[in-house]
């Protein structure tokens, strides 16, 4: 006959092991994707006249947005938020890149983009301002790769475009978007990046 005391220790060990497995599982959880949009392959030109491609960005997370240098409404606060996000990511030692696609490529040449980025103290070691495509190309690219609108009316100086920041995973897939004009959303991005770094 097996005494009751012989079962106490094994059951206790099972309970502890179950607790450890549960804790381990929760700490290793990945960021839950809200979207699944594959970014089209591209090769564009950055503010330093260097080519940046999707292949260059693969292997790490990156945050993307759409801006233009003569924008007089949402682009200044969006770029300020991206600059703050870059600084916070550096302070938190998060491995992340930042990409701002110009939606007015005929005006925004590399030199103009560089001057624009300088106003926000952009660190170009991991932040690229991209141009080097036609207006039709960026409108198609934004729609197909980021599910966002870009539209410039002929003769107009302003461009209609989305204001979201998109989080792209190391495989080149958009998995989440955030409001690019919201300071609180920047905190959410940092929190999510900590989950995957």
N, CA and C atoms as an extended XYZ file, in Angstrom:
591
Properties=species:S:1:pos:R:3:atomname:S:1:resname:S:1:resid:I:1 pbc="F F F"
N         0.843       -1.195        0.000 N   UNK     1
C         0.000        0.000        0.000 CA  UNK     1
C         0.880        1.247        0.000 C   UNK     1
N         0.566        2.198       -0.888 N   UNK     2
C         1.349        3.422       -1.004 CA  UNK     2
C         0.801        4.458       -0.033 C   UNK     2
N         1.693        5.013        0.767 N   UNK     3
C         1.250        6.003        1.746 CA  UNK     3
C         0.952        7.326        1.051 C   UNK     3
N         0.099        8.106        1.657 N   UNK     4
C        -0.297        9.413        1.107 CA  UNK     4
C         0.897       10.350        0.977 C   UNK     4
N         1.842       10.245        1.910 N   UNK     5
C         2.974       11.167        1.923 CA  UNK     5
C         3.860       11.011        0.699 C   UNK     5
N         3.873        9.839        0.091 N   UNK     6
C         4.716        9.630       -1.084 CA  UNK     6
C         4.195       10.390       -2.304 C   UNK     6
N         2.936       10.764       -2.293 N   UNK     7
C         2.366       11.506       -3.426 CA  UNK     7
C         2.494       13.018       -3.263 C   UNK     7
N         2.772       13.466       -2.075 N   UNK     8
C         2.801       14.902       -1.835 CA  UNK     8
C         3.944       15.574       -2.589 C   UNK     8
N         5.144       14.999       -2.516 N   UNK     9
C         6.314       15.605       -3.151 CA  UNK     9
C         6.190       15.616       -4.674 C   UNK     9
N         5.861       14.484       -5.290 N   UNK    10
C         5.743       14.522       -6.757 CA  UNK    10
C         4.704       15.536       -7.251 C   UNK    10
N         3.572       15.630       -6.565 N   UNK    11
C         2.550       16.583       -6.987 CA  UNK    11
C         3.043       18.016       -6.819 C   UNK    11
N         3.798       18.260       -5.752 N   UNK    12
C         4.348       19.595       -5.537 CA  UNK    12
C         5.328       19.954       -6.645 C   UNK    12
N         6.160       19.010       -7.024 N   UNK    13
C         7.133       19.244       -8.099 CA  UNK    13
C         6.422       19.527       -9.414 C   UNK    13
N         5.363       18.762       -9.678 N   UNK    14
C         4.584       18.989      -10.906 CA  UNK    14
C         4.007       20.397      -10.912 C   UNK    14
N         3.498       20.834       -9.750 N   UNK    15
C         2.936       22.176       -9.654 CA  UNK    15
C         3.977       23.237       -9.930 C   UNK    15
N         5.174       23.069       -9.376 N   UNK    16
C         6.255       24.042       -9.585 CA  UNK    16
C         6.674       24.073      -11.038 C   UNK    16
N         6.824       22.895      -11.643 N   UNK    17
C         7.220       22.828      -13.051 CA  UNK    17
C         6.187       23.494      -13.949 C   UNK    17
N         4.913       23.260      -13.639 N   UNK    18
C         3.843       23.877      -14.428 CA  UNK    18
C         3.932       25.396      -14.327 C   UNK    18
N         4.205       25.904      -13.106 N   UNK    19
C         4.329       27.346      -12.901 CA  UNK    19
C         5.495       27.915      -13.700 C   UNK    19
N         6.630       27.217      -13.680 N   UNK    20
C         7.809       27.684      -14.399 CA  UNK    20
C         7.577       27.707      -15.906 C   UNK    20
N         6.936       26.683      -16.426 N   UNK    21
C         6.645       26.622      -17.856 CA  UNK    21
C         5.710       27.765      -18.256 C   UNK    21
N         4.714       28.022      -17.390 N   UNK    22
C         3.771       29.102      -17.690 CA  UNK    22
C         4.475       30.445      -17.694 C   UNK    22
N         5.367       30.655      -16.716 N   UNK    23
C         6.099       31.920      -16.654 CA  UNK    23
C         7.016       32.074      -17.860 C   UNK    23
N         7.688       30.989      -18.223 N   UNK    24
C         8.594       31.032      -19.354 CA  UNK    24
C         7.842       31.334      -20.640 C   UNK    24
N         6.674       30.736      -20.782 N   UNK    25
C         5.887       30.950      -21.991 CA  UNK    25
C         5.430       32.385      -22.140 C   UNK    25
N         5.032       33.026      -21.024 N   UNK    26
C         4.536       34.391      -21.114 CA  UNK    26
C         5.651       35.383      -21.401 C   UNK    26
N         6.862       35.127      -20.894 N   UNK    27
C         7.951       36.069      -21.103 CA  UNK    27
C         8.482       36.012      -22.529 C   UNK    27
N         8.257       34.921      -23.203 N   UNK    28
C         8.782       34.762      -24.554 CA  UNK    28
C         7.731       35.093      -25.622 C   UNK    28
N         6.600       35.662      -25.175 N   UNK    29
C         5.529       35.928      -26.132 CA  UNK    29
C         5.954       36.970      -27.157 C   UNK    29
N         5.493       36.797      -28.374 N   UNK    30
C         5.796       37.714      -29.463 CA  UNK    30
C         4.686       38.764      -29.566 C   UNK    30
N         5.014       39.853      -30.223 N   UNK    31
C         4.035       40.912      -30.457 CA  UNK    31
C         2.933       40.386      -31.370 C   UNK    31
N         1.706       40.577      -30.954 N   UNK    32
C         0.580       40.096      -31.754 CA  UNK    32
C         0.361       41.001      -32.963 C   UNK    32
N         0.404       40.423      -34.136 N   UNK    33
C         0.250       41.199      -35.372 CA  UNK    33
C        -1.216       41.571      -35.586 C   UNK    33
N        -1.447       42.823      -35.926 N   UNK    34
C        -2.792       43.289      -36.261 CA  UNK    34
C        -3.005       43.325      -37.761 C   UNK    34
N        -1.887       43.368      -38.499 N   UNK    35
C        -1.933       43.418      -39.960 CA  UNK    35
C        -0.990       42.373      -40.527 C   UNK    35
N        -1.124       42.123      -41.807 N   UNK    36
C        -0.241       41.193      -42.510 CA  UNK    36
C        -0.129       41.675      -43.961 C   UNK    36
N         0.640       42.774      -44.133 N   UNK    37
C         0.766       43.396      -45.444 CA  UNK    37
C         2.230       43.358      -45.861 C   UNK    37
N         2.504       42.664      -46.935 N   UNK    38
C         3.886       42.515      -47.400 CA  UNK    38
C         4.344       43.775      -48.130 C   UNK    38
N         5.487       44.312      -47.718 N   UNK    39
C         6.049       45.493      -48.369 CA  UNK    39
C         6.676       45.078      -49.699 C   UNK    39
N         6.318       45.803      -50.761 N   UNK    40
C         6.880       45.509      -52.081 CA  UNK    40
C         8.383       45.792      -52.098 C   UNK    40
N         9.098       45.023      -52.893 N   UNK    41
C        10.529       45.239      -53.051 CA  UNK    41
C        10.776       46.642      -53.619 C   UNK    41
N        11.802       47.334      -53.096 N   UNK    42
C        12.102       48.680      -53.590 CA  UNK    42
C        13.586       48.979      -53.469 C   UNK    42
N        14.022       49.938      -54.261 N   UNK    43
C        15.373       50.515      -54.173 CA  UNK    43
C        15.223       52.006      -54.396 C   UNK    43
N        15.314       52.778      -53.311 N   UNK    44
C        15.131       54.223      -53.391 CA  UNK    44
C        16.404       54.933      -52.928 C   UNK    44
N        16.398       56.249      -53.015 N   UNK    45
C        17.575       57.059      -52.688 CA  UNK    45
C        17.338       57.835      -51.403 C   UNK    45
N        18.330       57.810      -50.497 N   UNK    46
C        18.148       58.527      -49.239 CA  UNK    46
C        18.760       59.922      -49.276 C   UNK    46
N        18.744       60.576      -48.145 N   UNK    47
C        19.204       61.967      -48.021 CA  UNK    47
C        20.695       62.136      -48.316 C   UNK    47
N        21.451       61.050      -48.301 N   UNK    48
C        22.877       61.098      -48.601 CA  UNK    48
C        23.200       60.566      -49.993 C   UNK    48
N        22.174       60.473      -50.841 N   UNK    49
C        22.322       59.955      -52.200 CA  UNK    49
C        22.767       58.497      -52.227 C   UNK    49
N        22.421       57.761      -51.184 N   UNK    50
C        22.734       56.333      -51.120 CA  UNK    50
C        21.474       55.528      -51.400 C   UNK    50
N        21.656       54.366      -52.004 N   UNK    51
C        20.515       53.496      -52.296 CA  UNK    51
C        20.138       52.699      -51.057 C   UNK    51
N        18.860       52.695      -50.748 N   UNK    52
C        18.312       51.905      -49.636 CA  UNK    52
C        17.239       51.004      -50.217 C   UNK    52
N        17.346       49.713      -49.940 N   UNK    53
C        16.389       48.750      -50.484 CA  UNK    53
C        15.665       48.018      -49.362 C   UNK    53
N        14.615       47.319      -49.735 N   UNK    54
C        13.910       46.486      -48.766 CA  UNK    54
C        14.858       45.441      -48.193 C   UNK    54
N        15.739       44.916      -49.026 N   UNK    55
C        16.697       43.901      -48.560 CA  UNK    55
C        17.620       44.467      -47.481 C   UNK    55
N        17.964       45.756      -47.588 N   UNK    56
C        18.809       46.393      -46.572 CA  UNK    56
C        18.121       46.439      -45.211 C   UNK    56
N        16.805       46.525      -45.233 N   UNK    57
C        16.040       46.680      -44.005 CA  UNK    57
C        15.636       45.347      -43.384 C   UNK    57
N        15.654       44.293      -44.180 N   UNK    58
C        15.245       42.989      -43.666 CA  UNK    58
C        16.212       42.502      -42.587 C   UNK    58
N        15.664       41.771      -41.637 N   UNK    59
C        16.483       41.252      -40.548 CA  UNK    59
C        16.301       42.022      -39.257 C   UNK    59
N        15.580       43.159      -39.306 N   UNK    60
C        15.297       43.904      -38.086 CA  UNK    60
C        13.968       44.637      -38.241 C   UNK    60
N        13.428       45.072      -37.129 N   UNK    61
C        12.183       45.830      -37.155 CA  UNK    61
C        12.463       47.257      -37.603 C   UNK    61
N        11.504       47.855      -38.300 N   UNK    62
C        11.618       49.255      -38.691 CA  UNK    62
C        10.263       49.935      -38.665 C   UNK    62
N        10.313       51.248      -38.440 N   UNK    63
C         9.112       52.067      -38.390 CA  UNK    63
C         9.120       52.991      -39.601 C   UNK    63
N         8.002       53.037      -40.320 N   UNK    64
C         7.915       53.835      -41.541 CA  UNK    64
C         6.780       54.848      -41.457 C   UNK    64
N         6.985       55.977      -42.145 N   UNK    65
C         5.895       56.931      -42.314 CA  UNK    65
C         6.036       57.628      -43.663 C   UNK    65
N         5.051       58.457      -43.994 N   UNK    66
C         5.024       59.182      -45.264 CA  UNK    66
C         4.916       60.669      -44.962 C   UNK    66
N         5.874       61.438      -45.493 N   UNK    67
C         5.932       62.873      -45.215 CA  UNK    67
C         6.370       63.629      -46.477 C   UNK    67
N         6.352       64.957      -46.426 N   UNK    68
C         7.008       65.765      -47.456 CA  UNK    68
C         7.443       67.074      -46.838 C   UNK    68
N         8.509       67.637      -47.378 N   UNK    69
C         9.195       68.734      -46.698 CA  UNK    69
C         8.439       70.057      -46.712 C   UNK    69
N         7.560       70.277      -47.686 N   UNK    70
C         6.814       71.535      -47.735 CA  UNK    70
C         5.430       71.412      -47.102 C   UNK    70
N         5.197       70.322      -46.434 N   UNK    71
C         3.925       70.092      -45.736 CA  UNK    71
C         3.762       71.142      -44.635 C   UNK    71
N         2.589       71.746      -44.562 N   UNK    72
C         2.368       72.787      -43.551 CA  UNK    72
C         1.329       72.387      -42.510 C   UNK    72
N         1.040       71.083      -42.428 N   UNK    73
C         0.030       70.633      -41.449 CA  UNK    73
C         0.590       69.511      -40.565 C   UNK    73
N         0.454       68.260      -41.007 N   UNK    74
C         0.754       67.126      -40.125 CA  UNK    74
C         2.213       66.676      -40.132 C   UNK    74
N         2.966       67.006      -41.164 N   UNK    75
C         4.333       66.468      -41.264 CA  UNK    75
C         5.294       66.974      -40.197 C   UNK    75
N         5.253       68.261      -39.836 N   UNK    76
C         6.144       68.684      -38.757 CA  UNK    76
C         5.927       67.937      -37.442 C   UNK    76
N         4.685       67.813      -36.941 N   UNK    77
C         4.527       67.035      -35.705 CA  UNK    77
C         4.857       65.554      -35.882 C   UNK    77
N         4.553       64.998      -37.056 N   UNK    78
C         4.892       63.594      -37.294 CA  UNK    78
C         6.405       63.386      -37.258 C   UNK    78
N         7.144       64.282      -37.894 N   UNK    79
C         8.596       64.142      -37.934 CA  UNK    79
C         9.196       64.392      -36.554 C   UNK    79
N         8.600       65.323      -35.814 N   UNK    80
C         9.030       65.535      -34.437 CA  UNK    80
C         8.808       64.298      -33.592 C   UNK    80
N         7.680       63.634      -33.796 N   UNK    81
C         7.404       62.394      -33.066 CA  UNK    81
C         8.377       61.291      -33.457 C   UNK    81
N         8.716       61.216      -34.743 N   UNK    82
C         9.673       60.196      -35.182 CA  UNK    82
C        11.046       60.464      -34.572 C   UNK    82
N        11.429       61.737      -34.502 N   UNK    83
C        12.712       62.099      -33.892 CA  UNK    83
C        12.736       61.725      -32.416 C   UNK    83
N        11.638       61.996      -31.726 N   UNK    84
C        11.542       61.615      -30.318 CA  UNK    84
C        11.575       60.106      -30.140 C   UNK    84
N        10.913       59.412      -31.054 N   UNK    85
C        10.903       57.952      -31.020 CA  UNK    85
C        12.310       57.401      -31.226 C   UNK    85
N        13.039       57.995      -32.164 N   UNK    86
C        14.411       57.563      -32.409 CA  UNK    86
C        15.282       57.771      -31.168 C   UNK    86
N        15.122       58.903      -30.517 N   UNK    87
C        15.920       59.196      -29.332 CA  UNK    87
C        15.595       58.238      -28.188 C   UNK    87
N        14.306       57.984      -27.969 N   UNK    88
C        13.907       57.071      -26.906 CA  UNK    88
C        14.389       55.656      -27.186 C   UNK    88
N        14.292       55.231      -28.444 N   UNK    89
C        14.768       53.895      -28.810 CA  UNK    89
C        16.259       53.757      -28.539 C   UNK    89
N        17.014       54.819      -28.816 N   UNK    90
C        18.454       54.791      -28.550 CA  UNK    90
C        18.725       54.702      -27.051 C   UNK    90
N        17.971       55.458      -26.261 N   UNK    91
C        18.134       55.430      -24.808 CA  UNK    91
C        17.790       54.061      -24.232 C   UNK    91
N        16.824       53.389      -24.851 N   UNK    92
C        16.391       52.063      -24.389 CA  UNK    92
C        17.202       50.937      -25.029 C   UNK    92
N        18.174       51.311      -25.871 N   UNK    93
C        19.039       50.340      -26.549 CA  UNK    93
C        18.235       49.352      -27.395 C   UNK    93
N        17.265       49.882      -28.146 N   UNK    94
C        16.423       49.058      -29.010 CA  UNK    94
C        16.979       49.077      -30.427 C   UNK    94
N        17.117       47.907      -31.022 N   UNK    95
C        17.647       47.774      -32.380 CA  UNK    95
C        16.511       47.993      -33.371 C   UNK    95
N        16.445       49.174      -33.933 N   UNK    96
C        15.318       49.556      -34.784 CA  UNK    96
C        15.801       50.557      -35.824 C   UNK    96
N        15.153       50.542      -36.998 N   UNK    97
C        15.446       51.544      -38.015 CA  UNK    97
C        14.192       52.340      -38.311 C   UNK    97
N        14.395       53.510      -38.898 N   UNK    98
C        13.305       54.426      -39.201 CA  UNK    98
C        13.398       54.838      -40.663 C   UNK    98
N        12.240       54.902      -41.315 N   UNK    99
C        12.201       55.254      -42.733 CA  UNK    99
C        11.060       56.236      -42.973 C   UNK    99
N        11.397       57.364      -43.579 N   UNK   100
C        10.379       58.340      -43.972 CA  UNK   100
C        10.379       58.439      -45.497 C   UNK   100
N         9.278       58.034      -46.100 N   UNK   101
C         9.128       58.096      -47.555 CA  UNK   101
C         8.544       59.456      -47.938 C   UNK   101
N         9.188       60.172      -48.850 N   UNK   102
C         8.619       61.423      -49.329 CA  UNK   102
C         7.463       61.134      -50.277 C   UNK   102
N         6.366       61.879      -50.081 N   UNK   103
C         5.211       61.730      -50.976 CA  UNK   103
C         5.196       62.840      -52.031 C   UNK   103
N         6.298       63.615      -52.076 N   UNK   104
C         6.423       64.697      -53.063 CA  UNK   104
C         7.822       64.610      -53.684 C   UNK   104
N         8.100       63.500      -54.378 N   UNK   105
C         9.476       63.237      -54.816 CA  UNK   105
C        10.052       64.229      -55.816 C   UNK   105
N         9.207       64.903      -56.588 N   UNK   106
C         9.732       65.870      -57.550 CA  UNK   106
C        10.312       67.101      -56.856 C   UNK   106
N         9.805       67.406      -55.688 N   UNK   107
C        10.315       68.535      -54.901 CA  UNK   107
C        11.398       68.067      -53.927 C   UNK   107
N        11.172       66.926      -53.305 N   UNK   108
C        12.053       66.437      -52.244 CA  UNK   108
C        13.218       65.619      -52.802 C   UNK   108
N        14.243       66.330      -53.265 N   UNK   109
C        15.472       65.640      -53.665 CA  UNK   109
C        16.285       65.344      -52.404 C   UNK   109
N        17.376       64.578      -52.507 N   UNK   110
C        18.150       64.215      -51.309 CA  UNK   110
C        18.600       65.414      -50.486 C   UNK   110
N        19.039       66.474      -51.143 N   UNK   111
C        19.518       67.643      -50.411 CA  UNK   111
C        18.398       68.296      -49.599 C   UNK   111
N        17.217       68.381      -50.199 N   UNK   112
C        16.073       68.972      -49.505 CA  UNK   112
C        15.666       68.114      -48.316 C   UNK   112
N        15.685       66.804      -48.503 N   UNK   113
C        15.355       65.896      -47.404 CA  UNK   113
C        16.382       65.998      -46.273 C   UNK   113
N        17.648       66.145      -46.630 N   UNK   114
C        18.704       66.263      -45.617 CA  UNK   114
C        18.508       67.528      -44.783 C   UNK   114
N        18.202       68.625      -45.456 N   UNK   115
C        17.960       69.878      -44.739 CA  UNK   115
C        16.742       69.764      -43.832 C   UNK   115
N        15.739       69.051      -44.287 N   UNK   116
C        14.529       68.843      -43.493 CA  UNK   116
C        14.844       67.994      -42.262 C   UNK   116
N        15.553       66.896      -42.464 N   UNK   117
C        15.916       66.027      -41.347 CA  UNK   117
C        16.798       66.726      -40.331 C   UNK   117
N        17.676       67.596      -40.814 N   UNK   118
C        18.568       68.336      -39.915 CA  UNK   118
C        17.787       69.199      -38.928 C   UNK   118
N        16.636       69.706      -39.363 N   UNK   119
C        15.815       70.547      -38.474 CA  UNK   119
C        15.351       69.776      -37.242 C   UNK   119
N        15.286       68.455      -37.378 N   UNK   120
C        14.800       67.615      -36.283 CA  UNK   120
C        15.933       66.816      -35.626 C   UNK   120
N        17.157       67.209      -35.929 N   UNK   121
C        18.332       66.517      -35.374 CA  UNK   121
C        18.277       65.017      -35.627 C   UNK   121
N        17.855       64.651      -36.820 N   UNK   122
C        17.760       63.228      -37.175 CA  UNK   122
C        19.140       62.576      -37.142 C   UNK   122
N        19.184       61.381      -36.600 N   UNK   123
C        20.407       60.576      -36.622 CA  UNK   123
C        20.313       59.665      -37.845 C   UNK   123
N        21.109       59.979      -38.871 N   UNK   124
C        20.986       59.262      -40.138 CA  UNK   124
C        21.628       57.874      -40.113 C   UNK   124
N        22.191       57.488      -38.989 N   UNK   125
C        22.774       56.146      -38.913 CA  UNK   125
C        21.694       55.066      -38.957 C   UNK   125
N        20.465       55.423      -38.546 N   UNK   126
C        19.375       54.440      -38.629 CA  UNK   126
C        18.039       55.076      -39.020 C   UNK   126
N        18.112       56.261      -39.646 N   UNK   127
C        16.895       56.922      -40.139 CA  UNK   127
C        17.159       57.393      -41.564 C   UNK   127
N        16.406       56.858      -42.508 N   UNK   128
C        16.532       57.226      -43.919 CA  UNK   128
C        15.311       58.000      -44.379 C   UNK   128
N        15.560       59.115      -45.070 N   UNK   129
C        14.513       59.876      -45.741 CA  UNK   129
C        14.630       59.536      -47.225 C   UNK   129
N        13.592       58.908      -47.784 N   UNK   130
C        13.715       58.335      -49.125 CA  UNK   130
C        12.967       59.107      -50.197 C   UNK   130
N        13.563       59.101      -51.394 N   UNK   131
C        12.993       59.699      -52.596 CA  UNK   131
C        13.551       58.910      -53.782 C   UNK   131
N        13.443       59.489      -55.000 N   UNK   132
C        14.016       58.798      -56.152 CA  UNK   132
C        13.037       57.923      -56.896 C   UNK   132
N        11.781       58.340      -56.935 N   UNK   133
C        10.724       57.615      -57.646 CA  UNK   133
C         9.753       58.648      -58.182 C   UNK   133
N         8.837       58.212      -59.021 N   UNK   134
C         7.842       59.140      -59.566 CA  UNK   134
C         6.665       59.288      -58.597 C   UNK   134
N         5.839       60.285      -58.850 N   UNK   135
C         4.643       60.479      -58.026 CA  UNK   135
C         3.715       59.268      -58.125 C   UNK   135
N         3.549       58.745      -59.332 N   UNK   136
C         2.697       57.566      -59.503 CA  UNK   136
C         3.244       56.366      -58.742 C   UNK   136
N         4.569       56.219      -58.753 N   UNK   137
C         5.180       55.088      -58.057 CA  UNK   137
C         4.943       55.131      -56.559 C   UNK   137
N         5.108       56.299      -55.942 N   UNK   138
C         4.934       56.364      -54.489 CA  UNK   138
C         3.472       56.197      -54.104 C   UNK   138
N         2.566       56.683      -54.959 N   UNK   139
C         1.145       56.506      -54.670 CA  UNK   139
C         0.761       55.033      -54.719 C   UNK   139
N         1.283       54.318      -55.714 N   UNK   140
C         1.021       52.882      -55.826 CA  UNK   140
C         1.696       52.105      -54.696 C   UNK   140
N         2.946       52.454      -54.396 N   UNK   141
C         3.707       51.779      -53.342 CA  UNK   141
C         3.023       51.938      -51.982 C   UNK   141
N         2.571       53.143      -51.669 N   UNK   142
C         1.911       53.392      -50.390 CA  UNK   142
C         0.629       52.579      -50.259 C   UNK   142
N        -0.128       52.513      -51.338 N   UNK   143
C        -1.386       51.761      -51.309 CA  UNK   143
C        -1.145       50.263      -51.182 C   UNK   143
N        -0.207       49.740      -51.965 N   UNK   144
C         0.013       48.298      -51.996 CA  UNK   144
C         0.799       47.768      -50.800 C   UNK   144
N         1.731       48.570      -50.278 N   UNK   145
C         2.617       48.090      -49.226 CA  UNK   145
C         2.198       48.514      -47.825 C   UNK   145
N         1.436       49.613      -47.727 N   UNK   146
C         1.084       50.125      -46.401 CA  UNK   146
C        -0.412       50.416      -46.236 C   UNK   146
N        -1.200       50.058      -47.262 N   UNK   147
C        -2.646       50.297      -47.209 CA  UNK   147
C        -2.968       51.750      -46.861 C   UNK   147
N        -2.178       52.683      -47.391 N   UNK   148
C        -2.393       54.082      -47.073 CA  UNK   148
C        -2.497       54.927      -48.337 C   UNK   148
N        -3.223       56.017      -48.224 N   UNK   149
C        -3.470       56.906      -49.355 CA  UNK   149
C        -2.333       57.901      -49.526 C   UNK   149
N        -1.908       58.079      -50.756 N   UNK   150
C        -1.057       59.202      -51.144 CA  UNK   150
C        -1.643       59.743      -52.436 C   UNK   150
N        -1.924       61.053      -52.461 N   UNK   151
C        -2.562       61.635      -53.645 CA  UNK   151
C        -2.174       63.099      -53.777 C   UNK   151
N        -1.568       63.435      -54.920 N   UNK   152
C        -1.222       64.829      -55.202 CA  UNK   152
C        -2.015       65.294      -56.413 C   UNK   152
N        -2.711       66.396      -56.239 N   UNK   153
C        -3.489       66.968      -57.336 CA  UNK   153
C        -2.565       67.835      -58.167 C   UNK   153
N        -2.633       67.668      -59.492 N   UNK   154
C        -1.793       68.466      -60.393 CA  UNK   154
C        -1.973       69.956      -60.120 C   UNK   154
N        -0.859       70.651      -60.007 N   UNK   155
C        -0.914       72.086      -59.781 CA  UNK   155
C        -0.988       72.488      -58.321 C   UNK   155
N        -1.181       71.519      -57.437 N   UNK   156
C        -1.257       71.810      -56.007 CA  UNK   156
C         0.102       71.561      -55.350 C   UNK   156
N         0.410       72.337      -54.315 N   UNK   157
C         1.688       72.155      -53.620 CA  UNK   157
C         1.583       71.145      -52.487 C   UNK   157
N         0.377       70.936      -51.976 N   UNK   158
C         0.201       70.005      -50.867 CA  UNK   158
C        -0.200       68.629      -51.382 C   UNK   158
N         0.127       67.596      -50.570 N   UNK   159
C        -0.149       66.216      -50.939 CA  UNK   159
C        -1.001       65.578      -49.855 C   UNK   159
N        -2.058       64.910      -50.265 N   UNK   160
C        -2.865       64.151      -49.304 CA  UNK   160
C        -2.154       62.839      -49.004 C   UNK   160
N        -2.014       62.530      -47.721 N   UNK   161
C        -1.348       61.280      -47.356 CA  UNK   161
C        -1.751       60.852      -45.955 C   UNK   161
N        -1.575       59.567      -45.671 N   UNK   162
C        -1.886       59.029      -44.359 CA  UNK   162
C        -0.892       59.503      -43.312 C   UNK   162
N        -1.310       59.458      -42.059 N   UNK   163
C        -0.475       59.957      -40.967 CA  UNK   163
C        -0.039       58.849      -40.007 C   UNK   163
N        -0.215       57.613      -40.407 N   UNK   164
C         0.142       56.503      -39.518 CA  UNK   164
C         1.639       56.211      -39.554 C   UNK   164
N         2.135       55.673      -38.448 N   UNK   165
C         3.455       55.060      -38.387 CA  UNK   165
C         3.228       53.562      -38.493 C   UNK   165
N         3.966       52.909      -39.375 N   UNK   166
C         3.809       51.470      -39.580 CA  UNK   166
C         4.999       50.726      -38.995 C   UNK   166
N         4.722       49.669      -38.245 N   UNK   167
C         5.778       48.804      -37.734 CA  UNK   167
C         5.925       47.624      -38.684 C   UNK   167
N         7.149       47.463      -39.205 N   UNK   168
C         7.444       46.396      -40.173 CA  UNK   168
C         8.369       45.389      -39.513 C   UNK   168
N         8.042       44.111      -39.670 N   UNK   169
C         8.848       43.074      -39.016 CA  UNK   169
C        10.086       42.727      -39.857 C   UNK   169
N        10.991       41.910      -39.321 N   UNK   170
C        12.234       41.597      -40.041 CA  UNK   170
C        12.034       40.903      -41.380 C   UNK   170
N        10.857       40.349      -41.617 N   UNK   171
C        10.581       39.693      -42.904 CA  UNK   171
C        10.056       40.680      -43.941 C   UNK   171
N         9.815       41.921      -43.533 N   UNK   172
C         9.316       42.922      -44.477 CA  UNK   172
C         7.810       42.973      -44.566 C   UNK   172
N         7.127       42.672      -43.462 N   UNK   173
C         5.668       42.677      -43.418 CA  UNK   173
C         5.182       43.705      -42.409 C   UNK   173
N         4.249       44.555      -42.815 N   UNK   174
C         3.633       45.507      -41.892 CA  UNK   174
C         2.732       44.724      -40.951 C   UNK   174
N         2.991       44.863      -39.646 N   UNK   175
C         2.209       44.088      -38.676 CA  UNK   175
C         1.345       44.964      -37.774 C   UNK   175
N         1.620       46.272      -37.749 N   UNK   176
C         0.849       47.140      -36.856 CA  UNK   176
C         1.010       48.591      -37.283 C   UNK   176
N        -0.018       49.422      -37.035 N   UNK   177
C         0.081       50.851      -37.307 CA  UNK   177
C        -0.331       51.644      -36.068 C   UNK   177
N         0.157       52.870      -36.002 N   UNK   178
C        -0.091       53.762      -34.870 CA  UNK   178
C        -0.335       55.164      -35.409 C   UNK   178
N        -0.998       55.997      -34.643 N   UNK   179
C        -1.206       57.389      -35.032 CA  UNK   179
C         0.115       58.140      -34.974 C   UNK   179
N         0.524       58.701      -36.095 N   UNK   180
C         1.791       59.415      -36.148 CA  UNK   180
C         1.751       60.797      -35.533 C   UNK   180
N         0.556       61.278      -35.213 N   UNK   181
C         0.422       62.615      -34.624 CA  UNK   181
C         0.159       62.558      -33.126 C   UNK   181
N         0.129       61.360      -32.555 N   UNK   182
C        -0.183       61.186      -31.139 CA  UNK   182
C         1.072       60.883      -30.328 C   UNK   182
N         1.323       61.671      -29.291 N   UNK   183
C         2.457       61.405      -28.415 CA  UNK   183
C         2.281       60.087      -27.665 C   UNK   183
N         1.037       59.790      -27.281 N   UNK   184
C         0.771       58.548      -26.558 CA  UNK   184
C         1.086       57.333      -27.420 C   UNK   184
N         0.850       57.446      -28.718 N   UNK   185
C         1.127       56.327      -29.626 CA  UNK   185
C         2.617       56.017      -29.674 C   UNK   185
N         3.466       57.029      -29.475 N   UNK   186
C         4.909       56.793      -29.468 CA  UNK   186
C         5.290       55.901      -28.283 C   UNK   186
N         4.613       56.097      -27.145 N   UNK   187
C         4.845       55.233      -25.983 CA  UNK   187
C         4.441       53.794      -26.303 C   UNK   187
N         3.345       53.653      -27.057 N   UNK   188
C         2.883       52.311      -27.439 CA  UNK   188
C         3.900       51.628      -28.345 C   UNK   188
N         4.506       52.387      -29.256 N   UNK   189
C         5.509       51.808      -30.156 CA  UNK   189
C         6.710       51.316      -29.359 C   UNK   189
N         7.189       52.136      -28.429 N   UNK   190
C         8.333       51.734      -27.604 CA  UNK   190
C         7.995       50.486      -26.800 C   UNK   190
N         6.809       50.442      -26.239 N   UNK   191
C         6.396       49.269      -25.463 CA  UNK   191
C         6.381       48.019      -26.342 C   UNK   191
N         5.861       48.154      -27.564 N   UNK   192
C         5.828       47.010      -28.474 CA  UNK   192
C         7.225       46.602      -28.921 C   UNK   192
N         8.100       47.575      -29.137 N   UNK   193
C         9.468       47.253      -29.548 CA  UNK   193
C        10.226       46.530      -28.443 C   UNK   193
N         9.913       46.882      -27.207 N   UNK   194
C        10.555       46.173      -26.086 CA  UNK   194
C        10.121       44.707      -26.057 C   UNK   194
N         8.926       44.441      -26.547 N   UNK   195
C         8.431       43.064      -26.592 CA  UNK   195
C         9.242       42.203      -27.543 C   UNK   195
N         9.719       42.807      -28.624 N   UNK   196
C        10.401       42.025      -29.674 CA  UNK   196
C        11.919       42.202      -29.665 C   UNK   196
N        12.450       43.064      -28.823 N   UNK   197
C        13.902       43.265      -28.752 CA  UNK   197
C        14.486       42.477      -27.586 C   UNK   197
